[in-house]
Amino acid sequence: MSNFSKYDDRLDRLVNLDLGNRGIEPLYDASRELAGGALCGAAADMLLAIPEGGTAIVTTGSVSRAWLTPKLGENDGPSGAAALIRAMWLARRASCVLVIEETLMSPMAATLQACGVAVTDLETTRKASADGTMACATLVAYPVTDAEGQTAAQEMLAHLKPDIMVSTERVGRNENGVYYNMRGRDYGMGRARIDMLFDAAMVQGIPVVAVGDGGNEIGMGLVAEVVKTSVPYAAPGDCDCGGGIGAVSSADVLMTAAVSNWGCTAICAAMALRTGDKRLIHTPAMEARLLEVMTANGLINSADGIIDPHVDGIKDTTHIALAEMALAITRKALS
């Protein structure tokens, strides 16, 4: 048992409190059993194991109302991804490349910048990682068709040679190739086929860390059978294609959480514990700032179908309080 186990356990329990009543707790139990311990700790260990200056491919972003327009993204995912990218740069000076829909690049860039990460081209990002002078990340658009997505997966992995893959709140296709939202509605139109990139990485043995809260995200294939029995619209026959909403894409470590952003908060805290670096913590002040920035840039509260600072139908004050609780869990260990 590591010296951090008791803190990891507390962080895990905190972020898997199922406030949205979405069935996350059985998924947590199953994923934790596979990991052999706390999920945030396993994810932190994997992220910290990359070489200094290594490359991470990160993804997030959900085209939340794809049947209306590909320009409406949700606010669960972007802030968590930004917090992880910031932590990876501070801890490992990682060169992070975030892949996302072209239609969502603008709000994602604003979220990264609000988190202290400059958005630059790949050459600049790698130069900044090499000399440690600036936290930078590169945004790359990914194709939205199956054929192009398959081809781009091999090309991107060969070009970037990532040391790790990180996904948070990124929907994956089900066993019939359909992308479903939490209510069992097909919303694959205009959606980047980034799950194909992660599937290809798994085949190549590149480590994959995934964060999810609903069963339809990249990584949930690791606990697919539990998803089918625990999550609404996930059982065979629940959706029009004859399948359920569960994603088939797997991961090496699946960090479950009641809200995916919370899972990222827990991982950042676990990374801070291991490095002794308080800067890695996703603070309440940073959470409040990112909620405001995501709202100002049009990212939506997908549960309620409105642009506001609440996430997954849970009030903004709860998300800020969650960050405060995570900080409290780590405070004595980092004092």
BELVENVEN-V301780 format. One record per residue. N is the residue number from 1. RES is the residue in three letters. PHI is phi in radians with two decimals (NA if undefined). OMEGA is omega in degrees with one decimal (999 if undefined). D_LAST is the distance of its C-alpha to the last C-alpha in whole Angstrom. Layout:
n: <N:N>
res: <RES:RES>
phi: <PHI:PHI>
omega: <OMEGA:OMEGA>
d_last: <D_LAST:D_LAST>
//
This chain:
n: <1:2:3:4:5:6:7:8:9:10:11:12:13:14:15:16:17:18:19:20:21:22:23:24:25:26:27:28:29:30:31:32:33:34:35:36:37:38:39:40:41:42:43:44:45:46:47:48:49:50:51:52:53:54:55:56:57:58:59:60:61:62:63:64:65:66:67:68:69:70:71:72:73:74:75:76:77:78:79:80:81:82:83:84:85:86:87:88:89:90:91:92:93:94:95:96:97:98:99:100:101:102:103:104:105:106:107:108:109:110:111:112:113:114:115:116:117:118:119:120:121:122:123:124:125:126:127:128:129:130:131:132:133:134:135:136:137:138:139:140:141:142:143:144:145:146:147:148:149:150:151:152:153:154:155:156:157:158:159:160:161:162:163:164:165:166:167:168:169:170:171:172:173:174:175:176:177:178:179:180:181:182:183:184:185:186:187:188:189:190:191:192:193:194:195:196:197:198:199:200:201:202:203:204:205:206:207:208:209:210:211:212:213:214:215:216:217:218:219:220:221:222:223:224:225:226:227:228:229:230:231:232:233:234:235:236:237:238:239:240:241:242:243:244:245:246:247:248:249:250:251:252:253:254:255:256:257:258:259:260:261:262:263:264:265:266:267:268:269:270:271:272:273:274:275:276:277:278:279:280:281:282:283:284:285:286:287:288:289:290:291:292:293:294:295:296:297:298:299:300:301:302:303:304:305:306:307:308:309:310:311:312:313:314:315:316:317:318:319:320:321:322:323:324:325:326:327:328:329:330:331:332:333:334:335>
res: <MET:SER:ASN:PHE:SER:LYS:TYR:ASP:ASP:ARG:LEU:ASP:ARG:LEU:VAL:ASN:LEU:ASP:LEU:GLY:ASN:ARG:GLY:ILE:GLU:PRO:LEU:TYR:ASP:ALA:SER:ARG:GLU:LEU:ALA:GLY:GLY:ALA:LEU:CYS:GLY:ALA:ALA:ALA:ASP:MET:LEU:LEU:ALA:ILE:PRO:GLU:GLY:GLY:THR:ALA:ILE:VAL:THR:THR:GLY:SER:VAL:SER:ARG:ALA:TRP:LEU:THR:PRO:LYS:LEU:GLY:GLU:ASN:ASP:GLY:PRO:SER:GLY:ALA:ALA:ALA:LEU:ILE:ARG:ALA:MET:TRP:LEU:ALA:ARG:ARG:ALA:SER:CYS:VAL:LEU:VAL:ILE:GLU:GLU:THR:LEU:MET:SER:PRO:MET:ALA:ALA:THR:LEU:GLN:ALA:CYS:GLY:VAL:ALA:VAL:THR:ASP:LEU:GLU:THR:THR:ARG:LYS:ALA:SER:ALA:ASP:GLY:THR:MET:ALA:CYS:ALA:THR:LEU:VAL:ALA:TYR:PRO:VAL:THR:ASP:ALA:GLU:GLY:GLN:THR:ALA:ALA:GLN:GLU:MET:LEU:ALA:HIS:LEU:LYS:PRO:ASP:ILE:MET:VAL:SER:THR:GLU:ARG:VAL:GLY:ARG:ASN:GLU:ASN:GLY:VAL:TYR:TYR:ASN:MET:ARG:GLY:ARG:ASP:TYR:GLY:MET:GLY:ARG:ALA:ARG:ILE:ASP:MET:LEU:PHE:ASP:ALA:ALA:MET:VAL:GLN:GLY:ILE:PRO:VAL:VAL:ALA:VAL:GLY:ASP:GLY:GLY:ASN:GLU:ILE:GLY:MET:GLY:LEU:VAL:ALA:GLU:VAL:VAL:LYS:THR:SER:VAL:PRO:TYR:ALA:ALA:PRO:GLY:ASP:CYS:ASP:CYS:GLY:GLY:GLY:ILE:GLY:ALA:VAL:SER:SER:ALA:ASP:VAL:LEU:MET:THR:ALA:ALA:VAL:SER:ASN:TRP:GLY:CYS:THR:ALA:ILE:CYS:ALA:ALA:MET:ALA:LEU:ARG:THR:GLY:ASP:LYS:ARG:LEU:ILE:HIS:THR:PRO:ALA:MET:GLU:ALA:ARG:LEU:LEU:GLU:VAL:MET:THR:ALA:ASN:GLY:LEU:ILE:ASN:SER:ALA:ASP:GLY:ILE:ILE:ASP:PRO:HIS:VAL:ASP:GLY:ILE:LYS:ASP:THR:THR:HIS:ILE:ALA:LEU:ALA:GLU:MET:ALA:LEU:ALA:ILE:THR:ARG:LYS:ALA:LEU:SER>
phi: <NA:-1.32:-1.19:-1.77:-0.99:-1.16:-1.27:-1.02:-1.06:-1.15:-1.11:-0.99:-1.13:-1.03:-1.45:-1.78:-1.23:-1.41:-1.14:-1.53:0.94:-1.87:1.54:-1.33:-1.09:-1.10:-1.18:-1.08:-1.02:-1.19:-1.19:-1.12:-1.08:-1.18:-1.34:1.33:2.95:-1.07:-1.26:-1.13:-1.19:-1.10:-1.17:-1.07:-1.06:-1.20:-1.17:-1.35:-1.44:-1.23:-1.12:-1.00:1.34:-1.18:-1.85:-2.12:-1.65:-2.10:-2.48:-2.86:1.64:-2.18:-1.25:-1.24:-2.17:-1.02:-1.25:-1.73:-2.90:-1.38:-1.63:-1.75:-1.90:-1.66:-1.64:-1.61:2.14:-1.02:-1.22:-1.14:-1.10:-1.08:-1.11:-1.18:-1.08:-1.04:-1.14:-1.16:-1.21:-1.10:-1.49:-2.24:0.90:-1.19:-1.52:-1.79:-2.04:-1.77:-1.73:-2.86:-1.14:-1.03:-1.21:-1.93:-1.16:-1.12:-1.13:-1.19:-1.08:-1.10:-1.17:-1.05:-1.12:-1.16:-1.58:1.69:-1.94:-1.34:-1.76:-2.39:-1.26:-1.10:-1.05:-1.19:-1.05:-1.21:-1.13:-1.16:-1.20:-1.15:-1.77:1.19:-1.64:-2.86:-1.28:-2.31:-2.58:-2.04:-1.72:-2.31:-1.38:-2.07:-1.07:-1.95:-2.02:-1.06:-1.09:-1.18:-1.12:-1.12:-1.16:-1.11:-1.05:-1.16:-1.14:-1.20:-1.14:-1.18:-1.35:-1.54:0.85:-1.21:-1.56:-2.77:-2.08:-2.32:-2.18:-2.40:0.91:-2.05:-1.15:-2.13:-1.30:-1.53:-1.15:-1.82:1.41:-1.88:-1.74:-1.97:-1.50:-1.19:-1.76:1.34:-1.81:-1.15:-2.35:-1.49:-1.17:1.23:-1.71:-1.13:-1.50:-1.25:-1.07:-1.14:-1.12:-1.26:-1.08:-1.14:-1.13:-1.08:-1.06:-1.43:1.41:-1.37:-1.02:-2.19:-1.93:-2.25:-2.15:-2.70:-2.31:-2.40:1.70:-1.83:-1.77:-0.87:1.84:-1.24:-1.06:-1.12:-2.19:-0.99:-1.17:-1.25:-0.97:-1.07:-1.77:-2.10:-2.00:-0.99:1.15:-1.80:-1.33:-0.93:1.61:-1.28:-2.02:-1.06:-1.38:1.71:-1.88:-2.14:-1.40:-1.02:-1.40:-1.59:-1.17:-1.82:-2.80:-1.40:-2.26:-1.93:-1.54:-1.47:-2.87:-1.17:-2.38:-1.02:-0.97:-1.14:-1.04:-1.15:-1.04:-1.14:-1.13:-1.04:-1.12:-1.15:-1.14:-1.09:-1.03:-1.29:-1.67:1.25:-1.91:-1.11:-1.12:-1.31:-1.18:-1.48:-1.41:-1.03:-1.12:-1.16:-1.03:-1.07:-1.11:-1.20:-1.06:-1.16:-1.15:-1.10:-1.12:-1.10:-1.80:1.46:-1.32:-1.84:-1.37:-1.16:-1.16:-1.81:1.15:-2.61:-1.52:-2.73:-1.44:-1.43:-2.17:0.96:1.35:-1.82:-1.05:-1.01:-1.09:-1.19:-1.16:-1.17:-1.13:-1.06:-1.10:-1.13:-1.12:-1.08:-1.10:-1.10:-1.09:-1.59:-0.99:-1.16:-1.19:-1.81:-1.34>
omega: <-177.6:178.3:-176.0:-170.1:-176.0:177.8:176.9:-179.2:179.8:178.1:177.7:-177.5:179.7:-171.0:176.9:172.3:-166.9:-178.0:-179.9:178.6:-175.2:176.9:-175.1:-171.6:174.8:177.6:176.1:-179.1:-178.3:-179.1:178.7:178.3:178.8:-178.7:-178.8:-179.8:-176.7:-175.8:-178.6:177.5:178.7:178.3:179.5:179.3:-179.1:179.6:-178.0:-179.2:-179.8:-180.0:172.9:-178.4:-179.8:-177.0:175.8:169.0:-177.0:173.5:173.5:174.1:175.9:171.4:-164.0:179.1:-172.8:-179.3:176.0:-178.2:176.4:-176.1:-179.3:178.1:-178.4:-175.4:168.0:-178.8:-175.9:-178.7:176.7:177.7:179.2:179.6:178.7:178.3:177.2:-179.0:179.8:177.2:-179.2:-175.3:-172.8:-174.9:-175.7:169.3:-174.9:176.4:-178.0:179.7:-171.6:173.8:175.2:-177.6:-177.8:-176.5:-177.5:177.9:178.3:177.6:179.4:179.8:176.8:-178.5:177.8:178.9:176.9:-176.3:177.6:177.9:-174.1:174.9:-173.2:-179.7:-179.9:179.2:-179.9:177.4:179.9:176.4:-177.6:-177.3:174.2:-174.8:-176.6:173.5:-177.8:172.7:-179.0:176.3:179.5:176.4:-178.2:-177.3:-176.0:175.2:-177.5:-176.3:179.8:179.4:178.0:-179.3:-178.1:-178.7:-178.9:-178.4:-177.7:179.0:178.9:-177.2:-173.7:-178.3:-175.6:174.2:-179.9:176.2:-178.3:178.2:171.9:178.2:178.7:-174.2:174.7:-178.5:177.3:-174.7:178.0:176.1:-178.0:177.7:-176.8:171.7:-173.8:179.5:177.4:178.8:177.5:175.0:-179.7:-177.3:-179.8:-176.6:177.2:-175.7:-173.9:176.4:177.0:176.3:-179.4:175.3:179.5:177.9:178.2:179.4:-178.7:179.1:176.0:-177.8:-179.5:171.2:-179.5:177.1:180.0:-176.5:-171.5:179.7:-177.3:-176.4:169.8:-179.5:-174.9:173.9:178.4:-178.6:-170.8:-177.2:178.4:175.6:-176.2:-175.9:-171.9:-172.1:176.3:178.8:-176.6:-178.6:176.3:-179.6:-179.1:-178.0:-172.4:-177.4:-177.3:177.0:176.1:-175.7:-172.7:178.1:-179.4:-177.7:-174.7:179.8:172.8:174.4:176.2:176.6:176.5:177.5:177.3:172.4:-174.0:176.9:179.5:177.7:177.8:176.4:179.5:179.6:178.1:179.0:178.7:175.4:178.3:178.4:-174.9:-178.7:-174.5:-175.1:-177.9:-176.2:-177.8:-176.4:173.7:-170.4:175.1:179.6:177.9:177.6:179.9:-179.9:-177.1:175.5:178.7:-177.7:178.9:177.4:-179.3:-178.7:168.2:176.0:-166.8:167.6:-167.8:-178.6:-176.3:177.7:-178.4:175.4:174.9:-174.7:176.3:-175.3:-179.6:178.6:-179.5:-171.8:-179.2:-179.6:177.5:179.6:177.5:177.9:177.3:177.0:176.9:178.2:177.8:177.1:180.0:179.9:-175.6:-168.1:-176.5:-179.6:-177.1:-177.9:999>
d_last: <22:19:15:14:18:16:14:17:19:18:17:21:22:21:23:26:27:30:30:33:35:36:36:32:31:34:33:30:31:33:31:28:31:32:29:28:25:22:24:20:19:23:23:20:21:24:23:21:24:26:27:26:28:29:31:30:32:31:33:33:35:37:41:41:44:46:49:49:48:45:43:42:38:36:32:30:30:29:26:25:26:25:21:22:24:21:19:21:22:19:18:22:24:26:29:29:33:33:36:38:41:42:43:39:38:38:35:33:33:32:29:28:28:26:23:24:26:29:32:35:37:37:38:35:32:33:33:30:28:30:29:26:27:26:25:28:30:34:36:39:41:42:46:47:50:50:52:50:47:48:49:46:43:45:45:42:40:43:42:38:38:34:32:30:31:29:31:30:32:35:38:40:44:45:48:50:49:48:45:44:42:41:44:46:47:48:46:47:49:47:44:43:43:40:40:43:40:38:41:42:38:38:42:41:38:35:32:32:29:30:28:31:31:35:37:39:36:36:34:36:39:36:37:40:42:39:39:43:43:40:40:43:45:44:47:50:52:50:50:54:53:54:50:47:44:42:41:42:39:37:34:32:29:29:26:28:27:28:28:28:25:23:23:22:19:18:19:17:14:15:15:12:11:13:13:9:10:9:13:14:13:16:15:18:19:20:21:24:25:26:28:30:30:32:34:35:36:38:36:37:36:38:38:40:41:40:38:35:31:31:31:33:34:31:30:28:26:25:24:21:20:20:17:16:16:14:11:11:11:9:6:5:6:4:0>
//
